[in-house]
Amino acid sequence: MSDPKDSDQPDPDRGTTHFGYRQVPVGEKQERVRAVFDSVATRYDLMNDLMSLGIHRLWKRRTIELAGVRRGQRVLDLAAGTGDLAERFASIVGPDGAVIMSDINEAMLGQGRSRLVSAGVIGNLDYVLANAERLPFADHSFDCVSIGFGLRNVTHKQYALNEMFRVLRPGGRALVLEFSHPTVRPLARAYDLYSFTVLPTLGRLVTGDADSYRYLAESIRMHPDQETLREMMEQAGLERCQFYNLTGGIVAIHRGYKL
């Protein structure tokens, strides 16, 4: 697949894009997102447990199951944050495999590295500060590429999906774990109430930052729905694309293959 920068698409650094519900210059979004995660990095894991009542662990466990990673394989975990997925992948691929834990945010990557080194996860796990839209890896480098709760923060989502496809080996699979759109109307109404009242309040009490969690709620609403994201993965070149709704569609796992 050709590099998106060489396509006929408009200049990716011109115009505006959404940052939550606000329109901002394209060139500013990455810095704004960086500031959000710089602010919450040290309390990120605690907030995940509080926000989801611990259910995020089940969502990640299901992602690992769908990844089908085996001993000796190479895995790239994008937007890896504090390393929940990367840690599990590293234990599965074993000493003959390799896991790259990557994030665009230095504070988050640092938190993840500190946590995993303290947990004794060393040897087959490496850390790379990288933009998912322009990955510093060769074509056909990985058996599996995952991105958990990070795609919605990427400025050009299609570019990131294109890059995931590019670095996959033939037969490899891409997985996107992300907040999505509830499929049950009463649940959607309750979820809206929770997202725009409880989340900012929790953010203020736990991290001293309500605005970052208000952005979180808005960014989820602006993220493509399940069918649209599946189509975007197919546009990137992935095949046999499917999605799996979890918790009534509050979260979805998308999976596609490079055949």
Secondary structure, DSSP 8 states (H G I E B T S, - for coil): ---GGGSSS--TTSSEEEETTEEEEHHHHHHHHHHHHHHHGGGHHHHHHHHHTTTHHHHHHHHHHHHT--TT-EEEEET-TT-HHHHHHHHHH-TTSEEEEEES-HHHHHHHHHHHHHTT--SSEEEEE--TTS--S-TT-EEEEEEES-GGG-SSHHHHHHHHHHHEEEEEEEEEEEE---SSHHHHHHHHHIIIIIHHHHHHHHHS-HHHHHHHHHHHHHS--HHHHHHHHHHHT-EEEEEEEEGGGTEEEEEEE--
